[in-house]
Amino acid sequence: MFITLEGGDGSGKSTQAELLEAWLTERGSTVVRTREPGGTEFGVEVREIVLHSRGHISPRAEALLYAADRAQHIATKVRPALERGEVVVQDRYLDSSVAYQGAGRVLDATEVRQLSLWAAEGLLPDVTILLDLDEDVARARLDGANKRFDRLEAEKGEFHARVRAAFLELAEAEPERFLVVDAARPAAEIAEVIRARVEELLVRRSQ
Ligand code: TYD
């Protein structure tokens, strides 16, 4: 089973990925928790360029960097794990590219999605958890965390508002795949909602 978590910066994806991994492991699954960008050795190098490069990166170059990270990650880490019957819990996937490079950088959303699907040889998640959060609340959380902003995080509020709207549109277009959760709720409650959805899928699979 392939589970992805999506949402803006500061929406709490990593916390939920961690909680979900712990619950699945306890339930007896073998879990691979991973992320994009940076889920492979090659990806760590790409991540450094795409997030911390000091020079300007053009929107298409940026989209290609995320796609390159994705191609390597899916081919060498995610597909092999899925073929072994393991559960992959992944922080960000192709919906991030559609939202950030599509709506954020204003590239054509269909083209960006096609590029990602090409990179990943068509692999789509079984379920995608969207942690939806108002961009100002998210920004306040990031400010509170006191860490240095990367290239994407440093974008202005308007950029993050477009990204949020794009995620919600994606979820609306594919209600079967997406679970949208209000990320302003307490982490424990969010984790419960996510577990219920994943449990339902696991039961359906075992029938
Ligand atoms: P992430 O690892 O979630 O950030 P952090 O470790 O700081 O929480 O993601 C890094 C940034 O990359 C994030 O701002 C979103 C952006 N991103 C894209 O723009 N396109 C993509 O396809 C992906 C996967 C991430």
Boltz pocket constraint, residues with backbone or C-beta under 6 A from the ligand:
constraints:
  - pocket:
      binder: B
      contacts: [[A, 9], [A, 10], [A, 35], [A, 36], [A, 37], [A, 51], [A, 66], [A, 91], [A, 92], [A, 93], [A, 94], [A, 96], [A, 97], [A, 98], [A, 100], [A, 101], [A, 150], [A, 152], [A, 153]]
      max_distance: 6.0
